[in-house]
């Protein structure tokens, strides 16, 4: 509006210094307004501390208004000054600048050679200045209330995020304990019960007692080793360098071999797919290995399987890991388990597998094995999720 009214102001200005002053006022008023709105974060606090800057801008605008006349579009620019003052300084600032702008408008009307000007025509613009100041003050209060509500909402969200993080950490620790130390300690307890029965028998077999005692000792050492491994992994996940990548197929082959040696279970491993698997972040590989180990453990301990096949490979853009057995299976188990029902039934191992898969962006399904016999646990991890996980981990460590 300043630019539109500038030609009229320059035409009405007197020759010589009049035109120069009006031209200077046009440039200064326009550029100051442009700078304020373009970089408000920088100049806004300066305007808050120095209301005289807005007063100076008002005086420059008054020079244009005197030259162009109150019946041009520039007159409506003057209404914006009390509006801005109300937004910045509140009702006191709005009252001061509405009064100042109203006095300027009345003086401009007084200089006109129109003796028959109606009072309503003279007072309409000062009245609009008062209304604009009230609107600006009301908008300021509304924005302050919205700001307080936003800060309160942000605080609530922060508390909820902390609560969710604590719950997630508790669930993760529960999974780690269930999948490692708890099972080994359960084996220690069973071995110790057998040792007690053998030692209390009427005819004690020293060789049997010795074997059972060695089994208890081995199981206890394994529990201690798993505890140290768990603590080491927990520390490594939060330390720089914990996001290094590994060959997950090689890790799975090693896990299958160790499980076969430790338990005597008939576990086989083979690579499948069209291409070799890419390096996987250590945190993701740990989840895949734990899920696979849990599936092998379930097949050996619960399904009484005579054969367990572990397969891993890349097909298309998906890394697929499957554990298939010929055991008793899971009758009636859906492909997408109901976590609440599993928790109620006490199947925390399956719950942990589902939660681990979800934590790395993988899909897990439980179905029948070959020819409808046994169980197949199938894990599908899109390769795109590996890129996302790596970037998130790098950002976390950089911070």
BELQUIQUI-V489088 format. One record per backbone hydrogen bond with DSSP energy under -0.5 kcal/mol. NH is the residue of the N-H (numbers start at 1). CO is the residue of the C=O. If there is no record, write none. Layout:
<<NH:CO> <NH:CO>>
This chain:
<<5:1> <6:2> <7:3> <9:5> <10:6> <11:7> <12:8> <13:9> <18:15> <19:14> <20:16> <21:17> <22:18> <23:19> <24:20> <25:21> <26:22> <27:23> <28:24> <29:25> <30:26> <31:27> <32:28> <33:29> <34:30> <35:31> <36:32> <37:33> <38:34> <39:35> <42:39> <43:39> <44:40> <47:43> <48:44> <49:45> <50:46> <53:50> <55:51> <56:52> <57:53> <58:54> <59:55> <60:56> <61:57> <62:58> <63:59> <64:60> <65:61> <66:62> <67:63> <68:64> <69:65> <72:69> <75:72> <76:73> <77:73> <77:74> <78:74> <80:76> <80:77> <81:77> <81:78> <82:78> <83:79> <84:80> <85:81> <86:82> <87:83> <88:84> <89:85> <90:85> <90:86> <93:89> <94:90> <95:91> <96:92> <97:93> <98:94> <99:95> <100:96> <101:97> <102:98> <103:99> <104:100> <105:101> <106:102> <107:103> <108:104> <109:105> <110:106> <111:107> <112:108> <112:109> <114:112> <117:114> <122:118> <123:119> <124:120> <127:123> <128:124> <129:125> <130:126> <131:127> <132:128> <133:129> <134:130> <135:131> <136:132> <137:133> <138:134> <139:135> <140:136> <141:137> <142:138> <143:139> <144:140> <145:141> <146:142> <147:143> <148:144> <149:145> <150:146> <151:147> <152:148> <153:149> <154:150> <155:151> <156:152> <157:153> <158:154> <159:155> <160:156> <161:157> <162:158> <163:159> <164:160> <165:161> <166:162> <167:163> <168:164> <169:165> <170:166> <171:167> <172:168> <173:169> <174:170> <175:171> <176:172> <177:173> <178:174> <179:175> <180:176> <182:177> <184:180> <185:181> <186:182> <187:183> <188:184> <189:185> <190:186> <191:187> <192:188> <193:189> <194:190> <195:191> <196:192> <197:193> <198:194> <199:195> <200:196> <201:198> <204:202> <206:204> <209:205> <210:206> <211:207> <212:208> <213:209> <214:210> <215:211> <216:212> <217:213> <218:214> <219:215> <220:216> <221:217> <222:218> <223:219> <224:220> <225:221> <226:222> <227:223> <228:224> <229:225> <230:226> <231:227> <232:228> <233:229> <234:230> <235:231> <236:232> <237:233> <238:234> <238:235> <239:236> <242:239> <244:241> <246:280> <248:246> <251:247> <252:248> <253:249> <254:250> <255:251> <256:252> <257:253> <258:254> <259:255> <260:256> <261:257> <262:258> <263:259> <264:260> <265:259> <267:265> <268:308> <270:310> <272:312> <274:314> <275:314> <280:246> <282:244> <285:281> <286:282> <287:283> <288:284> <289:285> <290:286> <291:287> <292:288> <293:289> <294:290> <295:291> <296:292> <297:293> <298:294> <299:295> <300:296> <301:297> <302:298> <303:298> <305:299> <308:266> <309:324> <310:268> <311:322> <312:270> <313:320> <314:272> <314:275> <315:318> <318:315> <319:381> <320:313> <320:318> <321:379> <322:311> <323:377> <324:309> <325:375> <326:307> <328:303> <331:329> <333:330> <337:335> <339:337> <342:338> <343:339> <344:340> <345:341> <346:342> <346:343> <347:342> <348:346> <351:347> <352:348> <353:349> <354:350> <355:351> <356:352> <357:353> <358:354> <359:355> <360:356> <360:357> <361:358> <362:357> <363:380> <365:378> <366:335> <367:376> <369:374> <372:369> <373:370> <374:327> <376:367> <377:323> <378:365> <378:376> <379:321> <380:363> <381:319> <382:361> <382:380> <383:317> <385:382> <386:382> <386:383> <387:383> <388:384> <389:385> <390:386> <391:387> <392:388> <393:389> <394:390> <395:391> <396:392> <397:393> <398:394> <399:395>>
